[in-house]
Amino acid sequence: MVIGAGAAGLRAAIEIAATGLHVIVAIKGRRGKCGATLTAGAEVDIDSASATSLLRLSGDLRDDASLFANDMLSVGEWINNVNLVDVHVAEAPQRAKELTDWGAKTFGLIHSPGHRYPRGVVFSGIGIVRALLKKTREFSDIEFAEEILVTDLIIDQGVIRGAVGLNFATGEVVNFWAKAVVIATGGCQSLYKFSDAPSELTGDGYGMAFRAGATFVDMEFIQFLICTMLYEPFTITPVQQLLYKGAWLLNSKNERFMKLYDTLNLEKSTRDVIARAIMSEVIQGRGTHNGCVYLSIEHLTESEINAIADVYRKGTFATSYAYDLAFFDRLKHEPIEVFPAAHYFCGGIEISNKCMTSVVGLFAAGEATGGTHGANRLAGNALSEALVQGRVAGSSAARFALDVSFEDLPRDTVSRLERKIDLIDSHRTTDQSPVQIRKLLNELSWRHLGVLRHKGGLQELLSFIDRATMQIQNLELRNRSHSYNQEWIEALQLPNLVLTAKIVSTTALFREESRGTHFRTDFPNKDERWHGCIRVLPTSREEMNLDFKPALTHSVVTSP
Ligand SMILES: Cc1cc2nc3c(=O)[nH]c(=O)nc-3n(C[C@H](O)[C@H](O)[C@H](O)COP(=O)(O)OP(=O)(O)OC[C@H]3O[C@@H](n4cnc5c(N)ncnc54)[C@H](O)[C@@H]3O)c2cc1C
């Protein structure tokens, strides 16, 4: 069984089906219409020499897999899992090549900040998903279960047996019997009030893996990307690519403030530096009334502006937003407010280089995992990760499944998990609405678990999380409809949002330094005593133990 149908889930399903096994892909949305993959720009990183030799793009032959790995470690602050990095750089070129063999179109090669050579093969998110879906149609043994919110994994004596969930189209509680499960559920960007990712990313994979006993790593590292809000109600879209094309960031005094934060690279700095610069300007009173700064292209020449407009017309910037060209037309006439929105979870479920988790029979791939990126991720490296790990997880899960036989489902466990889902027929008497709790959680996470963090704020959030954990034991649904009941869906997602918030804030409070995307205003410097990873080990009753594991790698060559 594969849970999720973004790049990681689809690639895993293809690999499993290629061994002749039957695979069920359970998805919260509909195939080809869900997941962050679809919304991506979409830059897929491979080393520049392979981009030249395999894809005939004009890359740089001086690059190779080890230089690519070195840049990943450098941006990840040398705390990445080196085994995962090795698999990543070795397999990424083949994964990009097969995408083109399966029909995905490329739009060129770009050079993003943090990379010493151009490595971003530009596809479109839609193109990637379509190519993978087309490939799945070659296998009659891939079965899609759509509009299923998987809530929990079925574990029997420490071994995976399948999963339970809600078919939210019909209101049926369903269970799946599986010899091996791959979690490919993406991140938990919906923890935050502002995010550029699809709203269905509520950390369900983290929640179910944690309850099943899986360990986590690097959860305090979350990437925020410079975005703008297009139309009400919220449509938040990234504008980072415009900075690479020469756009400026200005504060409310019309000052080009990036010169204070990265004198060398200015607006072409890495995402974490830009996010922190914007928040610092806002906090020091140099932001707009809405807590933003301005993006401006007024200084560009007409031909430079026309060149950017051309890229928009070709549809390779955040392709899912049809409004983008209209946005650019507006930007031509006036500066537009921008701010950092939650974009990517660098940490996640801890895996081996075979994508095995600490639970027998449970595998994970893509953004749901942690370790590859360490404290920060290079631009364009999430899609490569999803494709590489999707294949590896699929292969490992298939090999595992071929070696075990089906056992009966543990009936008591399944009934207990099914009763947790059935909130409609359990008549409770509290007035706790899942929607209200979620709104408060989103607001407090935005304020205290965002770009800038400090002890007092994290403690306030953790107190709220403790109260919310109690309240969600007794949620009452006002809406008792069985079909597409949004309140019911919210009630089932909320425990995962709360649990993810607890893991992230506990690790963020524990790490008393600033490193990568994690910035503590009360500990603003990097401290070598923290040169390593925080692992989260679940104990019973959703409590957690933290374990600090020193990293073995240190910089041996100069950073790009
Ligand atoms: C706007 C935007 C632009 C980006 N641009 C780039 C880029 O150019 N290059 C790059 O490398 N990265 C980019 N990223 C990041 C990258 O897109 C993601 O990290 C990557 O696509 C994650 O793939 P995935 O398969 O792990 O998860 P996703 O693509 O997010 O898929 C998750 C899947 O899990 C399903 N799911 C979730 N919960 C459940 C549940 N409970 N039950 C059943 N199904 C569930 C979802 O429906 C979905 O199908 C971008 C991200 C965003 C938001």
PDBQT file of the ligand as one rigid body, heavy atoms in Angstrom, charges set to zero:
ROOT
HETATM    1  C1  LIG A 601       4.329  26.156  -4.582  1.00  0.00    +0.000 C 
HETATM    2  C2  LIG A 601       5.428  25.163  -4.452  1.00  0.00    +0.000 A 
HETATM    3  C3  LIG A 601       6.466  25.155  -5.373  1.00  0.00    +0.000 A 
HETATM    4  C4  LIG A 601       7.490  24.211  -5.253  1.00  0.00    +0.000 A 
HETATM    5  N1  LIG A 601       8.490  24.198  -6.188  1.00  0.00    +0.000 NA
HETATM    6  C5  LIG A 601       9.461  23.246  -6.093  1.00  0.00    +0.000 A 
HETATM    7  C6  LIG A 601      10.479  23.158  -7.087  1.00  0.00    +0.000 A 
HETATM    8  O1  LIG A 601      10.499  23.893  -8.076  1.00  0.00    +0.000 OA
HETATM    9  N2  LIG A 601      11.445  22.197  -6.931  1.00  0.00    +0.000 N 
HETATM   10  C7  LIG A 601      11.475  21.337  -5.866  1.00  0.00    +0.000 A 
HETATM   11  O2  LIG A 601      12.370  20.501  -5.767  1.00  0.00    +0.000 OA
HETATM   12  N3  LIG A 601      10.490  21.401  -4.928  1.00  0.00    +0.000 NA
HETATM   13  C8  LIG A 601       9.502  22.309  -5.018  1.00  0.00    +0.000 A 
HETATM   14  N4  LIG A 601       8.525  22.356  -4.066  1.00  0.00    +0.000 N 
HETATM   15  C9  LIG A 601       8.499  21.295  -3.030  1.00  0.00    +0.000 C 
HETATM   16  C10 LIG A 601       8.024  19.980  -3.661  1.00  0.00    +0.000 C 
HETATM   17  O3  LIG A 601       7.000  20.272  -4.576  1.00  0.00    +0.000 OA
HETATM   18  C11 LIG A 601       7.502  18.991  -2.630  1.00  0.00    +0.000 C 
HETATM   19  O4  LIG A 601       8.388  18.858  -1.565  1.00  0.00    +0.000 OA
HETATM   20  C12 LIG A 601       7.304  17.626  -3.276  1.00  0.00    +0.000 C 
HETATM   21  O5  LIG A 601       6.452  17.752  -4.393  1.00  0.00    +0.000 OA
HETATM   22  C13 LIG A 601       6.715  16.646  -2.273  1.00  0.00    +0.000 C 
HETATM   23  O6  LIG A 601       6.339  15.478  -2.966  1.00  0.00    +0.000 OA
HETATM   24  P1  LIG A 601       5.680  14.295  -2.148  1.00  0.00    +0.000 P 
HETATM   25  O7  LIG A 601       5.305  13.255  -3.125  1.00  0.00    +0.000 OA
HETATM   26  O8  LIG A 601       6.546  13.935  -1.014  1.00  0.00    +0.000 OA
HETATM   27  O9  LIG A 601       4.351  14.943  -1.491  1.00  0.00    +0.000 OA
HETATM   28  P2  LIG A 601       3.122  15.683  -2.181  1.00  0.00    +0.000 P 
HETATM   29  O10 LIG A 601       3.340  15.972  -3.604  1.00  0.00    +0.000 OA
HETATM   30  O11 LIG A 601       2.764  16.828  -1.300  1.00  0.00    +0.000 OA
HETATM   31  O12 LIG A 601       1.966  14.576  -2.115  1.00  0.00    +0.000 OA
HETATM   32  C14 LIG A 601       1.377  14.199  -0.889  1.00  0.00    +0.000 C 
HETATM   33  C15 LIG A 601       0.246  13.245  -1.203  1.00  0.00    +0.000 C 
HETATM   34  O13 LIG A 601      -0.231  12.662   0.005  1.00  0.00    +0.000 OA
HETATM   35  C16 LIG A 601      -1.651  12.708   0.011  1.00  0.00    +0.000 C 
HETATM   36  N5  LIG A 601      -2.092  12.654   1.419  1.00  0.00    +0.000 N 
HETATM   37  C17 LIG A 601      -1.778  13.494   2.434  1.00  0.00    +0.000 A 
HETATM   38  N6  LIG A 601      -2.371  13.072   3.569  1.00  0.00    +0.000 NA
HETATM   39  C18 LIG A 601      -3.067  11.955   3.266  1.00  0.00    +0.000 A 
HETATM   40  C19 LIG A 601      -3.894  11.068   4.001  1.00  0.00    +0.000 A 
HETATM   41  N7  LIG A 601      -4.143  11.243   5.306  1.00  0.00    +0.000 N 
HETATM   42  N8  LIG A 601      -4.485  10.032   3.358  1.00  0.00    +0.000 NA
HETATM   43  C20 LIG A 601      -4.260   9.823   2.033  1.00  0.00    +0.000 A 
HETATM   44  N9  LIG A 601      -3.493  10.634   1.281  1.00  0.00    +0.000 NA
HETATM   45  C21 LIG A 601      -2.880  11.675   1.896  1.00  0.00    +0.000 A 
HETATM   46  C22 LIG A 601      -1.982  14.003  -0.705  1.00  0.00    +0.000 C 
HETATM   47  O14 LIG A 601      -3.315  14.008  -1.137  1.00  0.00    +0.000 OA
HETATM   48  C23 LIG A 601      -0.968  13.905  -1.869  1.00  0.00    +0.000 C 
HETATM   49  O15 LIG A 601      -1.470  13.047  -2.850  1.00  0.00    +0.000 OA
HETATM   50  C24 LIG A 601       7.485  23.268  -4.171  1.00  0.00    +0.000 A 
HETATM   51  C25 LIG A 601       6.449  23.284  -3.254  1.00  0.00    +0.000 A 
HETATM   52  C26 LIG A 601       5.420  24.207  -3.380  1.00  0.00    +0.000 A 
HETATM   53  C27 LIG A 601       4.318  24.180  -2.359  1.00  0.00    +0.000 C 
ENDROOT
TORSDOF 0
